[in-house]
Amino acid sequence: MKNFKTFTILLFISFVLVSNTACTQEKANEESMKMSMNNGENPHTMLASNASGADNATTVGKVHKIESVGKAKQGYAVEFTWKGEDGNAVRFSDYTKGKVVLLNFWGTWCPPCRREIPDLVEVSKDMANKDFILIGVATGERGGSLEQNIQIVSNFMKDKGIPYNNFIATQDLVNAYGGIAAVPTTYIIDKNGKISESIVGMRTKSDFMESINRVLK
């Protein structure tokens, strides 16, 4: 009985910690309801559109549409493609070749995701001259269309001064990564494309740097 009580307490603590540091699909649906109650306007889009924006000197990353997703290989990053500025296909494996990757699944609608963005921005800037790249994948956006979702994420990135590129998640990519039950979910990927660590829930800059440096060594 004592062991059962201890297990129950630990389970409750784990639930509280996860609920405070990550968002599930139910949270995305709640945000969608808020949007519909707001005459169809997404509150995060409105906030980003009306904000003064980040420092003009900050280079903001781009938002890309995923064109295709490869087959999942257990323990490795999933291959996917998008169109580069020249219109030609770019592969994830080529884009990240020879680099440690921090791949962050997140959503503009998710409070813990938004709270960790400043830390991720600092990580991206501090590691700009290293064999490292940070990539975001926006998940669960409720813009109504791909173009609207791109605009939502683009506005948010401009507002927060996010310098790294982001992608709008497709169901194929989400499925290839096991479903992404909650966001933020972050993968640390080594230079050979192998997943070194998976992190569910919000983390700090120091947490991310510790994980990155373990793989960079």
N, C-alpha and C positions, 0 to 999 in steps of 0.2 A: 504493500500500500504506500509506504514511504517513497519507494522508487517511482511509483506511478505519479504521486503528487509532484515529485521533483521534475519528472518528464513534462507534466502538464504546465508547470511554471515556466520551464525553459521554452516550451513550445509557444506559450503566450508572449514571452519576452521577444522571441524571434519574430513573431507576427507583428508586434508593435514596432520593432526596429525596421522591418521590411516596409511596413505601411508608411513609416515616416521618411523613408529614404528612396522609395520606388513607387511607381504607378502601374496599375494593372489595366486591362481592357475596360473594366467597369468604370474606372476613372475617366478614360477617354470618352465613354458613353455619357457620363455626367457632364463633361465639358461640351459635348455635342448638344445636349439638352439646353445648356445655358446659352449656346449660340442661337438655337432656334427661338428661345424666349427673348432674345435680343434682336428680334426682327431679321433673323438670318445673318446677322453680322457676327463674325468671330471676334471676341473681345481682344484676343492677342494680336489679331491683324490690325484692329483699330488702334491699339496701343502702339504698335510698331510704326504704323503709318503716321500717327499724330505726334510721335516723339521727336525730339530734336536730333536724335541719332548719335552715333559714336563720333569720336574725334575724326575730322576729315582726313587726317594724315594716316589713319588706319586703313590698310588694304583689306577689303572684305572678300571672303571667298565666294565661290559660285555655287549655285544649286543646279544639280544635274538630274535628268531623267534616266533611269536605268533601262537599258534596251534589252538585255538578255541576262539570264542567270544560269551558271553551269551547275553540274551535279555536285551535291555535297560529298566531301570526302572526310570521314571522321578524323577529328583532331586538326584539321587544316582550314585555313580561310577559304571562303567560297568565292569562286571566280564569277565576276559579272562585268558587263560592258556598258559603256555610254559613248555618246558622240563628243569628240573633242571640238575645239574651236574651228578646226579646219573641216569639220564634218565627218572625219574618219573615226572609226571605232577605236576606243581606248579600253584596254583590258586592265582590270584591277591588279593582276600579277605584274604587268609591265609598269604600271604607274607606281607601284610600291617596291619594285625590284631593288634588292640590296638595302632595304630599310626596315627598321622596326616600326610596326604600325599599332596605333591606338585606334580601334574602330568602336565608335560610340553610337549605340542605338538610343534615341531619345525622342522627345516630342515637345513642341512649343506649349502644349496644353498641360504638361506635367510639372508641378511645382518643384520636386526634387531635381528634375532635369535642368530647369531654369536656374536653380540655386548653384549647381555645379558648373555652369557655363563659364563664369569668370575664371575659375580655376583651370578649366580646359583651355581657355584663351591664353592664359599665362604659360601653360605648358607648351602650347603650340609656338608661342613667341620665343620662349627660352630655348627651345630645341630646334629652332629654325636652321641652324648651321650644323646639325648633327645628322647621323644616318637614321632619321626618324620622320614619320609623317602621321598626322592626325586627320581622321576622316569621320564625318558625322553621317548618320542615316536617320532621317526624320520619319518617325513611325506614328501611325494612328491619327494623322491630321484629318480634319473634317471640313475641308474647303468645298467639297462637292464635286470638284474636278481636279485633274492633275495640274492644270494651269493655275488654279486657285491655290492649291497646296504649295506649289512652287513659289507663288507670290507671298503666301503666309510665312514660309520659312525664309525667303529672301528679305522680307521686311524685318523679321526678327533678327536676322544676322546683321543687317545694317544698323539696327538699333543697339545691338550689343557689341558691335565691332568684332564679329567672329571672322578670323582671318583664314580659316581652313575650309576646304570644300565640303559640301553636303550633298546628299542624295535623298530623293523621295523613295521610301521603302516600297517594294512590291511584295505581294503575298508570297511569290516564289522565293524571294531572298529571305524573308522572315521564316518561311518553312524550312529552308536550307539550314538556317541557324537554330533549328529546333523549336521554332514557334515564338521565341522572345515573349515569355509570359509576363514580364514586367520591364519597365524602363525607368531609369537608365540601365542598360546592360552594356558593358564594355568588354571588349576583347583586346588583349595584348598579344600581338602576333610577331613572331621572330622573323629574321631575314630570309628564312627558307619557307615562309608561309605557314609555319606550324603555330597553332594556338598555344601560347604559353600560359595564359591565365584568363579566366572569365570572371567578371565582377558584376554582381547584381546589386543595384542601389547606388545612391550618391556617394561620391568620395571627394577627398580634398586634393589639392595640388601635391602635397607631400606624399599622399597615398599613391597617386599616379606616378610620380617621379620614382618612387621606390620600386614599383613594378616595372617601369620602363628600364631603369638602370640595371636591374637584375638580368634583363635580356640583352642589353647593349654590351655588357662585359664580354 
